[in-house]
Amino acid sequence: MSCASTSALIVVRLDAPRGGVPLLARFSYDAEDPYVVQATFFDGPTALARWHFDRQMLAEGLHRPVGEGDVAFGPHTATDDADELRVALRGPSDEAEGNAVLFVEARAVTDFLEQSYAVTGAGEEFLDVDRFLDELLAR
């Protein structure tokens, strides 16, 4: 029996003018929302931000640049030749202060995605639109 969700704590590096700032991120996947990976970024116990990523786009970003607008992913090789995922996030305004670039070890993202595929296989995603509409109309 497989569980309906999975999560992983992953260290990410926030790109900053004076070097990378390490942060902790919780990547979560739930079969109830099968196309989405939720990432919550922490500085100690404080949640700094929560983003929702398309799972397929996250996986593709390990191999080629994808995305435009608020979120973009792409492969990156760190100075120590480690493979990373570059995550570019754009905040709600056009000002640079809401933007961030993060680097995540590619192996950690791959491991997390494998866990998510154990919950819901790639291509096996299903969204119960009727149930969604019932919940929406009940409000």
Secondary structure, DSSP 8 states (H G I E B T S, - for coil): ---SEEEEEEEEEE--TTS-EEEEEEEEEETTSTTEEEEEEEETTEEEEEEEEEHHHHHHHTTS-B--TTEEEEEEE-TTS-EEEEEEE--SSSSGGG-EEEEEEHHHHHHHHHHHHHHS-TT-----HHHHHHHHHH-
